[in-house]
Amino acid sequence: MRWTINVEAPSPQRGLAFGWEDGYDISVSAEAGEVVVAANREGLISLARHLLTLAQDGVTPGSHLHLTAGQELESTCDLVLERR
């Protein structure tokens, strides 16, 4: 099986575009020295798209996406995806 995930190129006018799949469900928990990211299919595809967006050429170190508990995530802690 081959997957194709569309990722928009960064633009000086709007910056990075992070797209979500309809119906995504993502949770994050951190305890006992482990971080668990659990997601349905749509959530996993969304996370893959976010990581690929950050991995594009021209994205500067420190660029990030902050996913907030209770908003984008059903969890007790936030998740930050950041480009080094």
DRENVODO-878770 format. One record per residue (C-alpha): x, y, z; residue number from 1; residue in one letter. Coordinates in pm, 1 decimal, decimal comma. Layout:
BEGIN
<node <X Y Z> NUM "A">
...
END
This chain:
BEGIN
<node <0,0 0,0 0,0> 1 "M">
<node <123,7 347,8 -83,0> 2 "R">
<node <2,0 660,1 94,1> 3 "W">
<node <-5,2 1013,7 -36,7> 4 "T">
<node <-42,4 1295,8 213,1> 5 "I">
<node <-78,2 1645,9 71,9> 6 "N">
<node <124,0 1909,9 254,1> 7 "V">
<node <103,3 2278,5 166,1> 8 "E">
<node <430,8 2462,5 115,0> 9 "A">
<node <511,6 2741,8 361,0> 10 "P">
<node <416,0 3087,4 244,2> 11 "S">
<node <560,5 3422,0 359,0> 12 "P">
<node <206,0 3561,1 383,6> 13 "Q">
<node <39,7 3285,2 589,2> 14 "R">
<node <331,6 3081,0 725,2> 15 "G">
<node <282,2 2709,1 778,8> 16 "L">
<node <-50,9 2541,9 699,9> 17 "A">
<node <-145,9 2254,4 928,3> 18 "F">
<node <-440,0 2054,4 794,5> 19 "G">
<node <-668,4 1831,7 1000,5> 20 "W">
<node <-858,7 1524,0 890,7> 21 "E">
<node <-1231,0 1537,5 971,8> 22 "D">
<node <-1314,8 1330,7 1277,9> 23 "G">
<node <-962,7 1327,1 1422,6> 24 "Y">
<node <-923,4 1211,5 1783,7> 25 "D">
<node <-586,7 1243,6 1958,9> 26 "I">
<node <-493,8 1205,4 2323,4> 27 "S">
<node <-162,3 1245,7 2502,2> 28 "V">
<node <-67,4 1119,4 2845,9> 29 "S">
<node <257,1 1146,3 3035,3> 30 "A">
<node <321,1 935,1 3341,6> 31 "E">
<node <575,8 696,2 3488,3> 32 "A">
<node <846,3 816,5 3249,5> 33 "G">
<node <640,9 747,3 2935,4> 34 "E">
<node <455,8 965,2 2690,6> 35 "V">
<node <171,0 796,4 2504,9> 36 "V">
<node <16,5 951,1 2193,8> 37 "V">
<node <-302,2 764,6 2103,9> 38 "A">
<node <-510,5 850,2 1799,2> 39 "A">
<node <-768,4 716,7 1561,0> 40 "N">
<node <-688,1 682,8 1189,6> 41 "R">
<node <-777,1 1045,8 1116,2> 42 "E">
<node <-568,6 1163,2 1410,5> 43 "G">
<node <-264,3 966,1 1297,3> 44 "L">
<node <-293,8 1105,9 944,5> 45 "I">
<node <-325,6 1458,9 1087,2> 46 "S">
<node <-13,9 1411,1 1302,9> 47 "L">
<node <176,9 1273,2 1002,5> 48 "A">
<node <73,9 1580,1 798,9> 49 "R">
<node <184,7 1814,1 1080,8> 50 "H">
<node <525,3 1644,7 1104,7> 51 "L">
<node <572,3 1653,2 726,8> 52 "L">
<node <477,9 2021,8 726,4> 53 "T">
<node <751,4 2092,6 980,7> 54 "L">
<node <1000,9 1875,7 785,8> 55 "A">
<node <977,4 2080,8 465,0> 56 "Q">
<node <1276,6 2268,4 327,8> 57 "D">
<node <1275,8 2630,2 435,2> 58 "G">
<node <1103,8 2573,8 769,4> 59 "V">
<node <1319,0 2744,3 1029,9> 60 "T">
<node <1436,7 2578,7 1351,2> 61 "P">
<node <1203,4 2662,6 1637,4> 62 "G">
<node <894,2 2655,7 1416,1> 63 "S">
<node <632,7 2458,1 1600,6> 64 "H">
<node <272,0 2354,5 1641,4> 65 "L">
<node <129,3 2370,1 1993,0> 66 "H">
<node <-161,6 2129,4 2045,2> 67 "L">
<node <-354,4 2223,9 2358,4> 68 "T">
<node <-516,6 1983,4 2603,2> 69 "A">
<node <-893,0 2028,7 2599,0> 70 "G">
<node <-887,6 2198,2 2259,6> 71 "Q">
<node <-713,0 1997,9 1985,9> 72 "E">
<node <-637,9 1710,8 2226,1> 73 "L">
<node <-845,9 1502,1 2462,7> 74 "E">
<node <-574,2 1484,7 2724,0> 75 "S">
<node <-432,7 1627,6 3043,1> 76 "T">
<node <-117,9 1770,1 2885,5> 77 "C">
<node <-26,7 1973,9 2578,3> 78 "D">
<node <180,1 1840,3 2288,8> 79 "L">
<node <432,6 2056,6 2104,7> 80 "V">
<node <575,1 1946,2 1769,2> 81 "L">
<node <888,8 2149,8 1695,9> 82 "E">
<node <1144,6 2171,6 1417,0> 83 "R">
<node <1510,0 2159,1 1526,6> 84 "R">
END
